[in-house]
Amino acid sequence: MARDFYPFVEDDQTSRGDAAKQPLEVRHPARIAVYDDASAAPRVVVVEPGEVRSYLEEITATVSRLAREQGGAIPFMVIREIVENFIHAYFQAPTITILDDGNTIRFSDQGPGIKEKSLALEYGTSSATEEMKHYIRGVGSGLPYVQQYMADKGGSLEVEDNISGGTVVTISTHPKQQARAISGADQRDAERNLAPQAAQSTAPGVASAWFSQPQTPMTPQLTLDERGEQVLTYLSEHESCGPTDLVRAFGASGATWSRTLAALAAQGIVMKDGQKYRLTGIGRTFV
């Protein structure tokens, strides 16, 4: 007999049969980091383990509230779809990071990860077990729905691997490039791309000659426009800056400076630190 499924409402224990003997368990607290001050460490809110449904509800409600307190515009339903995906990681070390005045949120875990990320963004593909389907729809609609919603609003969704296993999902009201700059992902990629240059080796026959001569550090050759140069000028005298600081110093609009800062972050010259930007190691070589 067909029946409707209502996430976080239905609790049909009688239909679970043998699966009810080995229910999913939540053993890890969820940690929510809120970066609401550029000069301070994040504020951390902890959601303690509980019954699966109430645990998911509390994470969703808490993240939604904290993001909106920062001024964020990402809807509750979108946040819920991503939070539900923690069930695929068996709730292994769920961590949520709220950035950019609540408009960029990263959800990470240390679960089994997602091997086929492109498939995870297609409707109808799912790794949900029968037990999981008692708590979530399990029809492969969550990530595709969120991706489409964010794209329709001019934002983005990105799925990446976590450092030592697991997944990181980033949703943002900004396009992907700007969202990566806000989260620091572009800085990480820039440093990774420069690492092979620093690790270049020489042939055995010339090794002693190589190390006997002082070497000139390689500096990436980048072309900066006028506004980019103004940002570097400002940061040569200040520890950090945001769009408002640059408007006061040089005029133009906050949106213009936001785009300039995002472009510089994409090149690895600056990185987001709370609500402001500061020079990276690469950036300091240009000052």
Secondary structure as GFF3:
##gff-version 3
##sequence-region A 1 287
A	DSSP	three_ten_helix	13	15	.	.	.	ID=ss1
A	DSSP	three_ten_helix	17	21	.	.	.	ID=ss2
A	DSSP	beta_strand	30	34	.	.	.	ID=ss3
A	DSSP	beta_strand	43	47	.	.	.	ID=ss4
A	DSSP	alpha_helix	52	69	.	.	.	ID=ss5
A	DSSP	alpha_helix	76	84	.	.	.	ID=ss6
A	DSSP	three_ten_helix	85	89	.	.	.	ID=ss7
A	DSSP	beta_strand	95	99	.	.	.	ID=ss8
A	DSSP	three_ten_helix	100	102	.	.	.	ID=ss9
A	DSSP	beta_strand	104	108	.	.	.	ID=ss10
A	DSSP	alpha_helix	117	120	.	.	.	ID=ss11
A	DSSP	three_ten_helix	132	134	.	.	.	ID=ss12
A	DSSP	alpha_helix	142	152	.	.	.	ID=ss13
A	DSSP	beta_strand	156	161	.	.	.	ID=ss14
A	DSSP	beta_strand	167	172	.	.	.	ID=ss15
A	DSSP	alpha_helix	176	183	.	.	.	ID=ss16
A	DSSP	alpha_helix	185	198	.	.	.	ID=ss17
A	DSSP	three_ten_helix	204	206	.	.	.	ID=ss18
A	DSSP	alpha_helix	207	212	.	.	.	ID=ss19
A	DSSP	alpha_helix	226	235	.	.	.	ID=ss20
A	DSSP	alpha_helix	243	250	.	.	.	ID=ss21
A	DSSP	alpha_helix	254	266	.	.	.	ID=ss22
A	DSSP	beta_strand	270	273	.	.	.	ID=ss23
A	DSSP	beta_strand	276	279	.	.	.	ID=ss24
A	DSSP	alpha_helix	281	284	.	.	.	ID=ss25
###
